[in-house]
Amino acid sequence: MWILRTVDEGTPEKTFRILPGGVRTLGRATGADFILDASLVSRVHCRLTALPTGELEVKDLESTNGTFVNGQRVETARLTPGDRLGVGRVELVALRDAD
């Protein structure tokens, strides 16, 4: 299982879990699987997919302000444990938990 945890200081921590084979969207709309109501986050900002290989893939869904991995803007990227995912002004750290 993958865990995404917010690391912004001064705001309550949020934790999102993605089970193996799971596909989840992240954004500020109520229709997103993981809701991040923060400035510069698009309604449906990006999609997270837990691949059969055990990797976590992030795909930007044409967000206005982009999706970033370790400070680099990406369209699609594979995350490894410890990577930082930037969505709007929110930063999340990717962690791998024993399934």
Secondary structure, 3 states (H helix, E strand, C coil): CEEEEECCCCCCCCEEEECCCCEEEEECCCCCCEECCCCCCCCCCEEEEECCCCCEEEEECCCCCCEEECCEEECEEEECCCCEEEECCEEEEEEECCC
